[in-house]
Amino acid sequence: MIHFDPEKKTFFLETPRTSYLIFIGPDDTLLHLYYGKRIARQDAAFLAPVRERPFSPMVPGYTMAHPFSLDALPQEYPTYGMSDFRTPALHVQYPDGSRLTDLRYVSHRLLSGKPERRPLPGLLATENDAQTLEITLRDGRGLLEVTLSYTVFADLDGISRCARVTNVGARDLRLQKAASFSFDLPDKDFELIQLHGAWARERNVERLPLSHGSHTVQSLRGSSSHQAAPFLALRRPDAGEETGEVYGVTLIYSGSFALSADVDQYDTTRVMGGVQPFDFSWLLEPGASFETPEALLVFSDEGLGGMSRSFHRACRQRLGKSKYRDRVKPVILNSWEGLYYHFDAEKLKQTIERAAGMGIDIFVVDDGWFGKRDDDTNSLGDWTPDPAKFPDGLAPVIETCHRCGMQFGIWFEPEMI
């Protein structure tokens, strides 16, 4: 699933239907060659041609005899200040005030399975159904080390990515940005799809043609929230539900985030995402590391449906360790929409008895069972049954549930206290 060709200096990451190619380029720069439909393991260095472009300065210290600028090359993990004027994946402030980071390839290793990343969430894998590639990059001054991690799954057309930034110097560093992933596409012929929303109307599909400049899906709320899902897709204009090319990215992370698609003056597109960089600052002491959230990248040549199925398969089969993950989910009847606050023990028991035999597995008593909760202006947090509604407590309602072949559930909302 992962192959390194030392002669071609190319990593081939292969899922059942896709290929992802990484190239160790001039002077050990790490370049992104290709992501898309699965291709043969061939020399693909021509996909990252070294070209001269106006106002794209040459990097000092590089050994090539002809002009060479990172601004004109597709990169795998771009940094700030090294002749690339596009959005960087990494931004670090050093003890002397410098913010220039010159990362070069140092080494790599292949692992069976996927290392667990506590306490951060991630997709699960075993030694038999996944491989992980770790590529180590190091700053030229010997102050910083970055490990890029890629996991390829035997049965999934998706690649998980994350990064670990380590201070290998003797003084504190200040991390200003560390993306989970970045890759460059050779053109901008896409429609961007995002899922925006608000309370009670989440996950609305919004589409817009990709154009020059930066297009960002983000949250500053401390969580991904109903406002914006940590998801972004790029769809070819001719792609439909079951045909055509679609790229999709999502973060396995619920905090503030940013996902972006940036188009430069040469119509190339940089896709990037991770922790929200606004107001982000992380003190990195000597020997300490910062782990980025995990991202899942998907490519489909079977349209939006193929992309969706890949994400669904990953979440259903590889996300979370709960014993309930693979079980058939129960059918739940909730008291809220039928009764709101206006119930007592007798009404609930009548509702349960009428629902008996309809295939309901769990009956949940929702808001209104505690304190003196007849509206949303009081009692939140008073987790004691209302004696006016439940003179004998909740036991009679629970017993009715069990007699009618249902489990009993109860609602509370601690985050609103």
N, C-alpha and C positions, 0 to 999 in steps of 0.2 A: 504493500500500500504506500510505503515511502521508500524512495530509492535515491541514492546520491551517486552521480556520475563524476568522479574526480577529474576526468579529462575535459568534460564539458563544463565543469564547475557548477553543476546545476542540480538542484533538489527537485524531484518529481513527487508531488503529493497527489495520490490517486484515490478517489472514491469510486464506487461502482460506475458512475456516469460522468465524473468531472476530473479535471486536472488543474493543479495549481503549481506553477513553476517559479522557483527562486534561483537567482544567479549571483554567484560571487564575482562581481564585476571588477573594473579597473581599480587597482590599488586596494583591493579587498573591500570595496563598497558593496553593500547588499542591495541588489536590485530585484524588482518584481517584473517577471517576464510575461506571465499569462495566468488567467483564471477563466475557465469556461468549460465547454464540452470536452470530454476526454480525448486526448491526442496521443500519438506515439511518442516514445522517449527519443527525441531527436535534438540536435543542436538548435537551440532557439535563441541564441545570443543576439541574433539579428533583430529581435523584438525590442531590444534596448540599444539602438544605435547611438554611438557617441557623435554628436553633431555640434556645430558651432551655431549659436543663436545670439542675436544682438541683445546687449544689456543682460546677459547671463554670465556673470564673471567666473573665471577659472578659479578652482580651489587652490590656494597656496600649498606648496609642499607635495603635490601630486607629481608622479614621475612621468606622466605621459608627455610626449613631445608636441602633440597638437592640442588645440583648445579643448577643454573638458569642463563641463559644468553640471552639477547635480540638478540645477534648475531645469535641465532639458532631459532628464532621465527618470524613468519610473522607479520609485523607491519602495522598499519594504518597510522601513521604519525611519522616516525622515526626521531630521533634527533641525534646531534653530541655528541660523547664522553661518551655515556652510555653503553659501552661494545659491541655495534653493529659497526662493521668495514665496513659495506656496506654504500652506498651513503645515506646521511641524507636528509630529506625533509626540516629541519629547522636548521639554523646555526646562532647563536646570540653571540655577544661579550658583556660581562657585565662590569660594572664600574671597577671591580677589575682585569680585564683582562681575567677572566675565559671565556671559550666558551662551557662549559658543560651544557646541558639543560635536566633536568629530568622531563618529562611531565607525569602526572597521571590524570586519569579520575576524574572529580569533579561532573558534572551534565549533564543533557540533557533536551531538550524540543522539542515537536512536534508542528509544525505550519501548518495550512491550507494554501495552496497556496505557494507562493515563494516571499520572501522580495525583493523589488527592490534595486539594488546596484548601485546607481548613484555615479560617472559618468561612471562607468565601464559597458560595454555591457554585456548582458546575455539573456538567454532564458526567455520567458514570460510565465506566468501561472496565473490562477485564483484560488480562494479558493475551487472551485468545481472540478478542474481537476489536482491537484498536492498536494503533501505534502512535507514538508521540515523538516529534522532532523538536529538539531544543538547540537553538543557534545562539551562540554567545558572541556579543559584540563588545568592544572595549574602546573607551575614549583614549585618544592619542596621548594624553598627559598622565594616564594611569590613575585617574580619579574616580572613574565611573564604569560600571559594567552592566550591560543589559542582556537579559536572556529572553529570547522570543520563543514561545511555546506554541506548537501546532499539533493537534490531535486529529487523526483520520480514523474513521470508523468503518468496519468491514461492511456493514449493512445500511449505511446512512450517507446520503449525498450532501454532507455538511462537514465543515472543518471548524473545530473550535480553536480559538486563539486567545492568548493573554501574554502579558509581559511582566518580567520581574526586574526592577531597577535596584542596583546594589552600590552602595558607597564603598569603594575599595581603597579610598585615600585615608589620610590621617586627620582631616578636618571636616566639619559639618558642611553639608550641601543643603540647598533649598530646592525642592522639587516643585515646579510651577505647573507642569502638565505632564501626564503620562498616559497616552492612549492605549487602549487594549489591542487595537489593530489599525492597520492602514494598508491600502493597496491602490495602485493607479491603473486606470483604464485608458486605452488609447484614443477614445473619442467621447463625445458628449451626446450622442444620439439616443437619449433616454427620456422617459417620463418618470418623475420621482413620485413615489407613493408613500404617504404617511397616514397614521391613525391618530387623529386629534379628537378632543372631546371636552366635556364638562360634566359636572355632577348629573347623574341620571340620563346622560346621553353620551356615553363613552364610545370610543373606538369607531369613529366615523372615517370612512375612506376619503382621502383627498388626493388629487392628482394634479401635477403641474409639469409642463415641459422643462427639462433641465436647460439652464442658460448660463452665461458667464457670471462668475461671482460665487458667493458662498450660499448654500442652502442647508439650514440646520434645523434638525428636530431635537428639542431639548426640554429639560425640566430643571427649574431652580427651586422647587418646592421642598427639597429634602427627600423626596421619593419620586418615582416615575409618575405616579398619580393618574387621575382620570384625564388630565389635561393633554398628556402626550405619552404614547406607548414607546418604550425603548426599541423601536423598530423602524427600519427604512428599507424601501425596495426601489430598484431601478429596473424599469421595464422598457424593452424595445418597443417602438411605436406600433409595430405589427403584431406584437404578442397578445394573445388572447387568454382564455381560461385554460386551454389545453395545448396550445402551440406557441412557439416563440420563446425568446431568451429573456430571463428575469434573474436579477441578482437580489438577494435578500440578506439583511444583517439584523441581528438582534442581540441585546445584552442580557446575560443571565444575572441580572442585578436590578435592585429596586430603588436605588438611591438617585440623587440628582445626576443627570447624564447629558451627554451631547453626542449626536450622530450627525455627520455632515457629508455632503457631496459638493466639492468645490471644482469649478471649471476654470482653467487658466486661459491665457491669450492664445494658446496653441490648440485649444479644444480638447485637451486631455482632462480627465476627471479623477480627482482624488477622493476616495471614500475612506472615512475615518470615524472612530467612535471610542467612547470610554467614559470615565468619570468627568462630570461637568468641570471644565477648567476655570470658570468664573469664580473668583474668590477662593480658589484652591491653592493651598500652600502646605507643603509637608516637609518637616525637618527630617533630614536623612543623616543620621549620625554615622561615624565610621563603623563599618561592618554591618550596618542595618540595610534592610531591603524593603521595597514597597512593591506589593503585588497588585496588579490591575484586575478588575473584574473580567470574567470570561465572556467572550463574544462567540456567537455561532454564525458562520458565513454559509450561505446556500446559493448554488447556481442551478437553474432549471432551464432546460430547452423544451420543457413541456408546459410552458406558460405559467400563469399565476397558480393554477391548480397544482402543478408539480412542486412549485416553491412551498405552497401551503402544506402539502402532504409531507414534505421533508421536515418542516418545522414541527408539525403535529407528531410525526413519528419520533423525533428526538425528544420532545417533551413527554410523550406518553411512556416511552420505553427507557429513557436514560436520565430523567430529571427527578431527583429525590429518592430517598431510601425508605419512605413510609411503607409499612406492610399493607396499606390500603391502596397503594399506587396502581397495582395491576388487578385489583378486584373490580367486579361490576359495581358501579356506583348506585347507591340507594335512591329510591323515589321518595321525595320529602314533601309533605304537606305542611305549609307554614300558616300560622294563624293571622298574619298581618293583613294581607290583602282582603281577607274575608271579614275580619272583625275589628281591625285596627285596635284602639284602646278599649273598645266597648264589649267586654266579655267578663264572665265570671266562671267559676268551676263548672256550673251546670251547662252553660253554653259550650264550653270547650268539650265536655264529655259528649254532648249531643253531636257536635261536629265530628269527633273521633268515631262515634258509633255509626254515623251516616257514611263515613269514609271506609268503614270496614269492608273488606272484600273487593276493594277497587285497586289493589296492588300497591297501596301505600306502605312503605317500609318504616318511615320515621315521621312522627308528628312533632312539630316544633312550636312551643309557645313563645311568641315574639314579644315585642315591647308592650308594656302595660301591666305586667304581672307583679311588679314590686312597688314598695313605698305607697304613695298616693298618686300614681302615675295615670292620669286621665287625659293628659296632653303632654306636649314636649317642653313645658316650662318648669317642671320640678321633678324631684325625686331621683334624677339620674345618679346612679351610684349607690342608692339605698337598696342593696340586694337582699331584701326581706319580703316574702310574699305579702301582698296587700290583704289584711285580714277581712276587709269588706268583700273582696272578691273570692278569697280562699279561706273561709272560716276554719276549715280543717287542714289547712296547708295544701301543698301540691300533691300529697300522696294519693287522694282519690283520682286525680287526673292521670297520674302515672299508672295507677292500677288499671284504669280504663284502657289506656294505651296497650298495656301488656295483654289484657284480656282480649283485645281486638287484633292481636298479632302484630303490633307495632312497637318500635322502640320510642323512647321519649327524649326530646331535645329541648333545650331552653336557651333563650337569647339573652346576651348581655353585651355591653359596648364599653369596655374599659377605656378605650382611647378618647371617649367623649367626656370623661369625668373632669 
